[in-house]
């Protein structure tokens, strides 16, 4: 078991609904990361985001366009939909298909975003790549399977 250089993400009708290739050959992933709301009553409201990740043909991150939408409790769902559709339209003609991309991590709004590599905690654990924030997609070996856990 080892750290991945690339992971496959198979297009599906769930979290990977908007993955594929643009007309100019770039790979893309449009998604909605989130910081979970605090459940401890401390007033932490979490956060909602829209992220468009663009990759070159080799799977290297070229650009990350991330919109901060605020807390889920006060989220303007119509505005969220408008921004999401605007990012999708920015891509032009696309083909929805499997992508093969390198893990990455970047900081925006005081939060880590990306397909973040998580090393094993101990000898019994395994390598993982987690979609952050929110850890709503987790990838494990074999890295080319295209399959994720939620």
C-alpha atoms as one frame of an Amber mdcrd trajectory, in Angstrom:
protein
   0.000   0.000   0.000   1.374   3.349  -0.988   0.647   7.015  -1.502  -1.063
   7.611  -4.861   0.363   9.679  -7.692  -3.013   9.739  -9.476  -6.528   8.717
  -8.543  -9.409   7.947 -10.875 -12.816   9.507 -10.332 -15.571   7.808 -12.280
 -18.430   9.999 -13.484 -21.676   9.108 -11.675 -25.017  10.619 -10.694 -23.997
  11.491  -7.134 -20.927  13.408  -5.898 -19.101  12.926  -9.224 -21.945  14.150
 -11.422 -19.875  16.959 -12.913 -16.499  15.412 -13.726 -15.064  15.104 -17.188
 -13.134  16.808 -19.927 -13.479  20.219 -21.562 -13.291  20.787 -25.322  -9.658
  21.926 -24.962  -8.669  18.710 -23.150  -8.600  19.911 -19.551 -10.041  17.656
 -16.885 -12.524  19.215 -14.469 -14.430  18.527 -11.274 -17.274  20.806 -10.128
 -18.365  20.039  -6.577 -19.859  21.444  -3.366 -17.495  21.077  -0.389 -18.648
  22.008   3.088 -17.451  22.516   6.637 -19.876  20.622   8.896 -21.906  22.624
  11.387 -20.887  22.329  15.011 -23.057  19.867  16.890 -21.776  20.927  20.287
 -23.954  24.017  20.625 -20.982  26.364  20.343 -22.551  28.378  17.554 -20.288
  27.078  14.787 -22.415  27.155  11.678 -20.071  25.451   9.268 -19.742  26.691
   5.736 -20.900  25.915   2.201 -18.765  26.282  -0.930 -18.747  25.680  -4.657
 -15.435  24.501  -6.091 -14.417  24.126  -9.715 -11.099  22.339 -10.077  -9.322
  22.329 -13.444  -6.522  19.883 -14.268  -4.180  19.414 -17.204  -4.192  16.215
 -19.269  -1.612  14.665 -16.904  -3.901  15.300 -13.901  -2.039  18.217 -12.324
  -4.143  20.968 -10.761  -4.146  24.087 -12.929  -6.733  26.216 -11.175  -9.200
  26.176  -8.297 -12.187  28.525  -8.417 -13.855  28.437  -5.006 -16.881  30.442
  -3.905 -17.695  30.869  -0.218 -21.472  30.789   0.277 -21.802  31.174   4.047
 -23.519  28.995   6.604 -25.998  26.306   5.577 -28.707  27.714   7.872 -28.717
  31.049   6.022 -27.781  29.776   2.564 -29.508  31.410  -0.398 -30.220  28.241
  -2.375 -31.208  30.124  -5.529 -27.890  32.014  -5.493 -26.030  28.761  -4.871
 -27.729  27.193  -7.895 -26.985  30.275 -10.023 -23.271  30.246  -9.130 -23.034
  26.489  -9.674 -24.652  26.762 -13.114 -22.395  29.728 -13.979 -19.293  27.626
 -13.273 -20.698  24.784 -15.341 -21.426  27.153 -18.232 -17.896  28.642 -18.018
 -16.580  25.254 -19.075 -18.321  25.344 -22.459 -18.801  22.022 -24.228 -17.821
  19.145 -21.951 -17.784  15.378 -21.989 -18.749  13.743 -18.706 -16.338  10.904
 -18.108 -13.749   9.397 -15.787 -10.890  11.678 -14.821  -7.427  10.789 -13.507
  -5.986  13.482 -11.272  -3.197  14.004  -8.765  -4.074  14.600  -5.107  -3.711
  18.219  -4.027  -4.385  20.516  -1.088  -4.760  24.280  -0.952  -5.903  26.837
   1.602  -8.807  29.204   1.033 -10.969  31.016   3.589  -8.907  29.450   6.403
  -9.886  25.952   5.235  -8.054  23.151   3.428  -9.607  22.227   0.083  -8.766
  19.461  -2.334  -8.208  15.765  -2.782  -6.100  15.487   0.339  -3.849  12.500
   1.002  -4.299  10.916   4.434  -1.487   8.574   5.478  -2.257   5.517   7.610
  -2.799   6.249  11.307  -1.092   3.006  12.298   0.020  -0.365  10.883  -3.597
  -1.537  10.601  -4.785   1.525   8.649  -4.491   2.245   4.914  -3.723   5.236
   2.702  -6.712   7.347   1.678  -7.466  10.420  -0.400 -10.335  12.523   0.979
 -12.317  15.307  -0.682 -12.012  18.218   1.734 -13.555  20.029   3.386 -16.377
  17.718   4.377 -14.694  14.379   3.655 -17.690  13.479   1.486 -15.675  11.327
  -0.917 -12.914   8.967   0.229 -10.748   7.006  -2.199  -8.726   3.895  -1.387
  -6.541   1.449  -3.313  -6.681   0.445  -6.053  -6.320   4.114  -7.026  -7.446
   3.462 -10.599 -10.816   1.937  -9.606 -12.710   5.245  -9.833 -14.781   4.168
  -6.822 -15.199   6.225  -3.645 -16.840   5.833  -0.241 -19.128   8.454   1.254
